[in-house]
């Protein structure tokens, strides 16, 4: 199978990830919940994973790396920690439902959307500053659109938020592992990311990078300060109730090491090269609209397109019948489609990882020519 859906989950993983998961299932117990060697080994693995993430993403202390089930879990913690009933929150027009639904669930929150055109970062920043001048309580911004691969100018966003003293939550679901991030330099309050996408870890893993302690989303045992009937006030314990996913975290550690070894810039260039080749081929075909940036550095290795007169879901099924996996529809981000004008049709999305190659792109284009013929 040709797998072009890594923006959802990287299906192909480094062998070290599977090996670590398998080993953990038989050798790692629960961290902080026993005095056995198996419990200590789990604690060591978790600390090593926090340390690897802190080094990769410029976090001041490993304890500020909190394990979550996925980026959605991480974003819920961040939003509940920062946004209070009645607050005004500014978001980009490219946010995922993992951002918009938690905001809607908080009573009285006023959500202002930066309605700006695709692949126009300067316009985005101009509008952002106007909104900050008008006054907001928090900003939530995706780093990369999961639908269109639009790389938003987060360094400048963070700088403006710092200037106007507005806290920032960054959704790095589509950038972590491919675009370098330094939390200390950005000054974001929280950065959320999944383990199962660009970090090449197992599903059911995620990270929340924290500048502040945050408010718990779940309450329960932490393996520490058990006499207290309130959650501990120290990280990571405060935000990690219940037994952690030791096998998943062991796999995520290897994924982080893989990303560091290969180099994030190398990974991004590889994905962008495949995206450019796919876009070039699709643009030669009739009735296809390709959503591609005109200028370099504004789009990741994610590419959306649609075919006039053809249902996106049906195209996805035709590709699947030829053993090519893509994503179709609204991609859990209706706001992004509304911003671009594709909410009625959705798009067909292809997204790459380090395990894809140009030969696979050529095979995809061959099948697409048959579909549009």
N, C-alpha and C positions, 0 to 999 in steps of 0.2 A: 504493500500500500504506500502511496505517496501522501504524506501527512502535511497539509498546509493549514493547520489550525493551532499553531503554538501560542497565539494570543489568548486562547482559551486554556490550554494545558500543553506543555511540552511532553509529547508522548514518548519520544526517544530520550532516554536518560544516559548519562555516563554509567558504565558498568559498576563503578565504585559506589554509586547510589544504591543500586539493588543489593550489592554485597553488604553494605552497611545496614540496610533495613533487615536483611535476612539474619545477619549476625545479632542485631539488637533484639530480634524476636526471641532468641534463645539465651541471651546473655545479659540483657539490661532489665532491671526491675524498675521500681518507682523511685525517682530522685527525692531525697528528703523524707522518705517513708520507710526507713529500715537502716540497720547497721551492717548489712551484708555487703560482700564485695560487689554483688550485682547491683545493689542500690547505689553504692559509691561510683560504680562505672557509669551508671545512668547520669548521675550528677556531673561527673567529669565531662561526659559527652555533651551535655546541655551547656555547660560553661564554655567548652571549646566552640560550640556553635555560636553562642552569644559573642564570644571574642572575635570569631571570624567575621561575623556580620558587622560588629562595631568597627573593625579595621577597614572593611570594604566600604562602609558608608559614613565614615567620619563621625562616629558616635563617641562621646567623651569617655563613657564607662560601659563595660559589657552589661552591667545591671540595668542599663536603660534600654536594652533590647528585650522586648517582651514577646513570648511565643503566643501565637493565635492559631485558630483553625484555618484561616485564609485571610485575604485582604478585606473581605466584607466584615468579618469579625473585628479585625483591627480598626476599620473605619468606624464601626459602631461604637467601639470604646472611645476613640478620639472625639467623635462628634458628641457623645453623651458627656464627655469630660469638659468640653469647651463651650458647647451651645446650650443656653438655658431658655426656658419658655419666654417668649416675647422678644428674643433677640432678632436682629437683622443680619442675615448671612448672605454673603456674596459668593456665587459660584460661577464657573465658566459655563458656556453653552455646550460643553462636551462631556459633562459628567455622567457617570454610570449610575444605575439604580442603587448601587451600594452606597452612594452619597445622597441621592435625592429621597429615597424612601425613609432612611433614618431621620432626615430633616422634617419630612412631612409628619412623622410620628410624634414629634415634639410639639406640644400645644403652643399655639400662638407664634410660632417662628415665622418670620417674614423672609422669604427667599427671593433675592434679586439675582437675575441671570444676566451675565455679560453676553449679549446677543451680538456676536461679531463674526465676520466671514471666515471661512475655512482657509488655513495656511496664510493668514495675515497677522503675524505676531505684533507688528507695530501698532496696528489698529487696536488689537487686543489690549496692549499696554496703555494706550491713550485713554481708552474707555475705562480701564481698571483704575487709573489715577483719578478720573472724574468721580467714580463711585466712591473711592476712598476719601476724597475731599468731602463728598456729601455725607459720609459717615456710615460705617458698618461695624458690627461687633466681631465678625470673624470672616475669613476668606477660606474657601475650600477649592482646591484646584487640582485637576489631573495633570500629570506630567506629560502623558501621551494619550491621545484619544484611542480607545480600543477599537473604534469603528474605522477611523480614517488614518491612523498613524500620525496625526498632527502633533508635532513636538511643541508644546507650549513653552514660552520663554520664562521658565520657573525661576531662574536666577534673578531676573529683573522683577518678576512678581514678588519674590521674597524680599528684595531690596526695597520695593515700594511699601510692602507691608511693614517692614521694620521702620521705615521713615514715618509712617502714619500710625505706628504703634498698634497695629491690628494683627492678632494672632493668625497663623496660617497652618492649615492641615494640607499635606500633600499626598495625593493618591499616586503611588509609584508602581501601580499594578502592571503597567505596560513598559516601564522603563528599567526597573530594577534588574540588574544583570547585563544590561546592554548600554545604558547611558550612565556614566559616572555621577554619583551623588555624594555630597559631603554635608551632613546634617549641621555640623557646627558652622560651616560657612554660610549655609542658607539661613539658619536661624528659625526654621520651621518648628512649631510646637510639637507636631506629630508627623511622622511619615509612615504610611501603611503600604504593605506589599505582600503578595502571595509567595509561597515557597515553590509552587508547582508550575510556574511559568518560566520567566527568564532566569530563575535561580536553579532550575533543573532538579528541584526536590520533589518529593512525593506529594500527591494530593492530601489535603487535610493539614497542611502546614502553612504558616504565615508569620509575619513579623510586624510589630509596631515599635518604631523608634520614638523614644519619648524624651522631651526636654523637661516636662513637668511630670508629676507623679500620676495624675489622671484619676478618674473615678471608676471604680469597679463596675463591670457589666454583669459579672457572675460573682456569687458569694459562696464561700465554702472553705474547705481545708486547703492549706498551702504547704503543710509540712513544717511550718515555722510558727512560733508564738501561739501555740495551740490553746493556751489559757484565755486568750482574748476572744471576745464575742463580736468584735468588729474586725474588718480586714486590716492587715498590717499596713502601716503608712510608708513602707519602703518598697522600692522596686527591686526585682520584678514581682515579688510576692503579692503586692497589692492588686495586680491585674491578672494573676494566674491562679485562679481557683480550680481545684480538682487535679486529678492525675494527668500529667502531660503525655503527649504522644511521643514517647521515647524512640520507637522505630522510625517515625517520620522525621524527628529532629536529627537522628543519626544520619538519615539519608540527606536531609537538607544541609548538614555540615559538609558532606561530600560535594553537594551541588555548589555550595559557596566556594569551596576549594577549586572546583573545576572552573568556575567563572574567573576566579583570580588568576589561575594558571593560564587560561586562554587569553584573558584580557578583554575588558568590556568594550573598548574601542574596536578591537578586532572582531568581536561578535557583532557589533552594530554594523560595521562596514560590510561584513559578509551578508547579513540580512538585507541591507540596503541594495547591495549588488543584485541579489536575486529579485528583489522588488522592482528595481529599474528594468531588468530584463523582461520580467512578466508584464510590466506596464507598456514597454516598447512593443511587445508582441500583441497585446490586447488592443492597443490603439490602431493597429493595422486592420482590425476586423470590423465589419459593418455593424452598426446599431449598438455598439458598446460605448458606454460612458465610463471613463476611468477617472477616479478621484486622486489626482497626483499633484504634488506641489511643483510649482515652477522654479523655485529657488532651492539650492542645496541646504541641507541642515535643518529643514523644517518638517521632514517626514521620516519616520522610522521604517522598519521592514514590514509594515502592515499596509495592505492595499485593498481598497474597496472598489467595486465596479457593479454596473447593472446593464442589462440588455433590454433595449426597447422592444416591447411586445412579448417578453418572456418573463414568467414568474420566477423570482429568485430562488424560491424553494424547489421548484421543478428543476432548475439548472443544477442546484446542489445535489439533487437525487440522481441526475444524469451523470454528474461527475463521480458520485459515490459508486454508481454501477460500473464505472471504469477504474475503481480502486483509487480514487483521488478524494481525500477528505478536505472539505472547506467548511466555512460557517456561513449561514444565510439568515436573513431576517433583520431584526432590530438590534440584535447582539446585547440585549439588556441595557440599551442606552438610547431610549426614545428621544431624550433631549438632544443628543448629538444629531440624530436624523432630522429633528425639527429645525435645528440650526442650519442645516445644509439643504433642507427641502426634499429629503428622501423618506419622510415618515410614511408615505402611502405605499411605497414599494419595498423599502428596506434595501439592503445591498448584499452582494456576494463578497465575502471577505477571504483573502488569502494572507497567511502570516507564516513566517519562517523561523527556523532555529539554526543552530550551528550544524545540525545533522542533515540539513537539506543541501541540494547542489543544483547546478545549472542544468544537468541532464534531466532532473525531475521537472524543472521549469519548462523545458522544451517539450516534454511529454504532456504536461498540462496544457500548453498552448496548442499542441496538435489536437488534443481532445476538444478544446474550445473551438477550434476552427470547424470541427465536425458539428458541434452543437449549433453554431450560428449559421451554418451553411443553408 
